[in-house]
Amino acid sequence: MKKPIAITIPKPCHEDWTKMTPTQQGKHCAVCSKEVIDFTAHTTTQLRDHIVSGDSICGRFRKDQLGTPLSLSHHKGRSFAQYAASLLVPIATLSAGDAASQTTEEVFITGDIAPVELPINAYDSSGIGSLSRKHKTPQKLVTIKGTVTDMVGPLPGVNITVHGTSRAYQTDFEGNYSLKVYPGETIKYSFLGYEPHTILVGSQLEINVNFKDEDQNILLGEVLILDYKQIKKEERREKRRLKKEKGH
């Protein structure tokens, strides 16, 4: 499979398209003394066929035609170096008056075109000028394993969730767990009686969690319910008793 190409735009050109003289394929630029071919109505295939012909080209393109991969799979017998060595592409935006009359965003390109070879299946990594599309490599799921314990030993039934998702897990009878997460996600460990633990996933593949006594958020003890008015009544009664004892 041949590697695809894309058009570069190294130098701007600010000549006014509306002031050029019409020709069969586009318009003639008196400043450059060249014919500027209008590619705005061309399909990707037509554009590719014209570019790989090896001729020196000046052209007018739609913005979406720039930086777009052009497959060479159907062109045999011609190497990339044969037609790419001498081509360069300057670019300039349309004038405000001309742009207002267009239904699609276009750019005016004039100069010698230079196809740039792109990696196969990596179109977005071409880094083509200001029109290159930044490619962010998708994160891969990783498997995290570990054990959750407290001061006594393994904790079964600990709830484990991935923040911002619906993914939920629990530890087994031995306090062990296994889950799949993306690097950068946050894991939350929750168990009745303890403050939750949260851990940000980095490059680690094993995360062991220990709930300590200081993590406890529950107080243990006998419950005594008292009425506030009754308490105050008992306090006044106690004060009268003490006062009476002092009088004797």
C-alpha positions as CSV (number, residue, x, y, z in Angstrom):
1,M,0.0,0.0,0.0
2,K,1.4,3.4,-1.0
3,K,1.4,6.1,1.6
4,P,-1.2,8.9,1.1
5,I,-0.1,12.5,0.5
6,A,-1.5,15.9,1.5
7,I,-1.0,19.5,0.3
8,T,1.2,21.8,2.3
9,I,0.7,25.6,2.5
10,P,4.1,27.1,3.4
11,K,3.8,30.7,1.9
12,P,0.8,33.0,1.7
13,C,-0.3,34.9,-1.4
14,H,-2.7,37.9,-1.3
15,E,-3.5,38.5,-4.9
16,D,-7.2,39.3,-5.5
17,W,-9.1,36.5,-7.3
18,T,-11.8,38.9,-8.5
19,K,-9.3,41.0,-10.5
20,M,-7.8,38.1,-12.4
21,T,-8.6,37.4,-16.1
22,P,-10.9,34.4,-16.6
23,T,-9.4,31.3,-18.4
24,Q,-10.7,27.9,-19.4
25,Q,-9.7,26.2,-16.1
26,G,-9.7,29.2,-13.8
27,K,-8.1,32.7,-14.1
28,H,-4.8,34.2,-15.2
29,C,-2.7,36.1,-12.6
30,A,-0.9,39.0,-14.2
31,V,1.4,39.4,-11.1
32,C,2.7,35.8,-11.3
33,S,2.1,35.4,-15.1
34,K,0.5,32.0,-14.4
35,E,-2.9,30.4,-14.8
36,V,-4.6,29.7,-11.5
37,I,-6.7,26.6,-11.8
38,D,-10.0,26.6,-9.9
39,F,-10.1,23.3,-7.9
40,T,-13.1,24.3,-5.7
41,A,-15.5,22.1,-7.6
42,H,-13.1,19.1,-7.9
43,T,-13.6,15.9,-6.1
44,T,-10.9,14.3,-4.1
45,T,-10.1,11.9,-6.9
46,Q,-9.9,14.7,-9.5
47,L,-7.7,16.7,-7.2
48,R,-5.4,13.7,-6.6
49,D,-5.1,13.0,-10.3
50,H,-4.2,16.5,-11.1
51,I,-1.7,16.8,-8.3
52,V,0.2,13.6,-9.1
53,S,0.5,14.5,-12.7
54,G,3.8,16.2,-11.8
55,D,3.0,19.5,-13.4
56,S,3.7,22.8,-11.7
57,I,0.4,24.0,-10.4
58,C,-1.2,27.2,-9.2
59,G,-4.7,26.7,-7.8
60,R,-7.7,27.9,-5.9
61,F,-9.0,25.5,-3.3
62,R,-11.7,25.0,-0.7
63,K,-10.3,25.0,2.9
64,D,-11.5,21.4,3.4
65,Q,-9.3,20.3,0.5
66,L,-6.1,21.3,2.3
67,G,-4.5,18.8,4.6
68,T,-6.8,16.1,3.4
69,P,-5.1,12.7,2.7
70,L,-5.0,11.8,-1.0
71,S,-4.6,8.1,-1.5
72,L,-2.1,6.9,-4.1
73,S,-3.3,3.3,-4.1
74,H,-4.5,3.5,-7.7
75,H,-1.4,5.2,-9.1
76,K,1.3,2.7,-10.2
77,G,4.7,3.3,-11.8
78,R,5.3,6.7,-10.3
79,S,7.2,7.3,-7.0
80,F,6.5,10.0,-4.5
81,A,9.8,11.7,-5.2
82,Q,9.1,12.0,-8.9
83,Y,6.3,14.5,-8.5
84,A,6.9,15.9,-5.0
85,A,10.4,17.3,-5.3
86,S,9.6,20.7,-6.9
87,L,6.2,21.7,-5.6
88,L,5.2,24.4,-3.0
89,V,1.9,25.9,-2.1
90,P,1.3,29.5,-0.9
91,I,-2.1,30.5,0.5
92,A,-4.3,33.5,1.1
93,T,-7.9,33.9,2.2
94,L,-10.5,35.4,-0.1
95,S,-11.3,39.1,0.1
96,A,-14.2,40.0,2.4
97,G,-16.5,40.9,-0.6
98,D,-15.7,37.7,-2.4
99,A,-16.1,35.5,0.7
100,A,-19.5,37.0,1.5
101,S,-20.8,35.7,-1.9
102,Q,-19.6,32.1,-1.3
103,T,-21.8,29.4,0.3
104,T,-18.7,27.4,1.5
105,E,-15.5,28.7,3.1
106,E,-12.8,28.8,0.5
107,V,-9.1,29.8,0.3
108,F,-7.2,31.1,-2.6
109,I,-3.9,29.2,-3.2
110,T,-1.4,30.2,-5.8
111,G,2.1,28.9,-6.3
112,D,3.8,25.5,-6.8
113,I,2.1,22.7,-5.0
114,A,4.1,20.3,-2.7
115,P,2.4,17.0,-1.7
116,V,3.7,15.7,1.6
117,E,3.9,12.0,2.3
118,L,1.8,10.9,5.3
119,P,2.1,7.7,7.4
120,I,-0.3,5.0,6.5
121,N,-3.3,5.0,8.9
122,A,-2.0,8.1,10.7
123,Y,-3.4,11.0,8.7
124,D,-3.9,13.2,11.7
125,S,-0.2,13.0,12.7
126,S,1.0,14.8,9.6
127,G,1.6,18.1,11.3
128,I,0.7,20.1,8.1
129,G,1.0,23.8,8.9
130,S,-1.8,25.6,10.6
131,L,-4.4,23.3,9.1
132,S,-3.1,20.1,10.6
133,R,-5.5,18.2,12.7
134,K,-4.1,17.3,16.1
135,H,-4.5,13.6,16.8
136,K,-4.9,12.4,20.3
137,T,-4.0,8.8,20.8
138,P,-7.0,7.0,22.5
139,Q,-6.2,5.9,26.0
140,K,-6.3,2.1,26.5
141,L,-8.1,0.4,29.3
142,V,-5.8,-1.1,31.9
143,T,-6.6,-3.7,34.5
144,I,-6.1,-2.7,38.1
145,K,-5.9,-5.4,40.8
146,G,-5.5,-5.2,44.6
147,T,-6.7,-6.0,48.1
148,V,-8.8,-3.9,50.5
149,T,-8.1,-4.4,54.3
150,D,-8.8,-2.8,57.6
151,M,-7.0,-3.2,61.0
152,V,-8.5,-6.7,61.4
153,G,-7.8,-8.1,57.9
154,P,-9.3,-8.4,54.4
155,L,-12.6,-6.5,53.8
156,P,-15.2,-8.3,51.7
157,G,-18.0,-6.3,50.1
158,V,-16.2,-3.0,49.7
159,N,-17.9,-0.8,47.0
160,I,-15.6,0.3,44.3
161,T,-16.7,2.9,41.7
162,V,-15.0,4.8,38.9
163,H,-15.8,8.5,39.2
164,G,-18.0,10.0,36.5
165,T,-19.0,6.6,35.1
166,S,-21.5,3.8,35.9
167,R,-18.8,1.2,36.4
168,A,-19.0,-0.4,39.9
169,Y,-17.3,-3.3,41.5
170,Q,-17.0,-5.1,44.9
171,T,-14.3,-6.9,46.7
172,D,-14.7,-10.7,47.1
173,F,-14.6,-12.6,50.4
174,E,-10.8,-12.3,50.6
175,G,-10.9,-8.5,50.0
176,N,-9.6,-8.9,46.5
177,Y,-10.8,-7.0,43.4
178,S,-10.0,-6.5,39.7
179,L,-11.3,-3.7,37.5
180,K,-10.7,-2.0,34.2
181,V,-10.0,1.8,34.1
182,Y,-8.4,4.4,31.9
183,P,-5.3,6.2,33.1
184,G,-6.3,9.5,34.7
185,E,-9.6,8.2,36.1
186,T,-10.4,8.3,39.8
187,I,-11.3,5.2,41.8
188,K,-13.5,5.5,44.9
189,Y,-13.5,2.8,47.7
190,S,-16.4,2.9,50.1
191,F,-17.2,0.8,53.1
192,L,-19.8,1.3,55.9
193,G,-18.2,2.9,58.9
194,Y,-15.2,4.4,57.1
195,E,-14.4,7.5,55.2
196,P,-14.2,6.8,51.5
197,H,-10.7,6.5,49.9
198,T,-10.2,8.1,46.4
199,I,-7.1,7.2,44.3
200,L,-6.1,8.7,40.9
201,V,-5.0,6.1,38.4
202,G,-1.6,6.6,37.0
203,S,0.8,3.9,35.7
204,Q,0.2,1.6,38.6
205,L,-1.4,-1.8,38.0
206,E,-1.8,-2.8,41.6
207,I,-3.6,-0.7,44.2
208,N,-4.0,-1.9,47.8
209,V,-6.2,0.0,50.2
210,N,-6.1,-0.1,54.0
211,F,-8.9,1.4,56.1
212,K,-7.4,2.5,59.4
213,D,-9.1,3.3,62.7
214,E,-8.7,7.0,62.1
215,D,-10.8,6.6,59.0
216,Q,-13.8,5.5,61.0
217,N,-16.7,8.0,60.9
218,I,-19.0,6.1,63.3
219,L,-19.0,6.4,67.1
220,L,-19.9,3.2,69.0
221,G,-21.6,3.1,72.4
222,E,-24.9,2.9,74.3
223,V,-27.6,5.3,73.1
224,L,-29.3,7.5,75.7
225,I,-32.2,9.7,74.7
226,L,-33.0,12.6,77.1
227,D,-35.6,15.3,77.0
228,Y,-34.1,18.8,77.2
229,K,-36.9,20.1,79.5
230,Q,-36.5,17.2,81.8
231,I,-32.7,17.8,82.0
232,K,-33.3,21.4,83.0
233,K,-35.9,20.4,85.6
234,E,-33.5,17.9,87.1
235,E,-30.8,20.6,87.2
236,R,-33.1,23.1,89.1
237,R,-34.1,20.3,91.5
238,E,-30.5,19.5,92.2
239,K,-29.7,23.2,92.9
240,R,-32.6,23.5,95.4
241,R,-31.4,20.4,97.2
242,L,-27.8,21.7,97.5
243,K,-29.1,25.1,98.7
244,K,-31.2,23.4,101.4
245,E,-28.3,21.3,102.6
246,K,-26.1,24.5,103.0
247,G,-28.9,26.1,105.1
248,H,-28.7,23.4,107.8
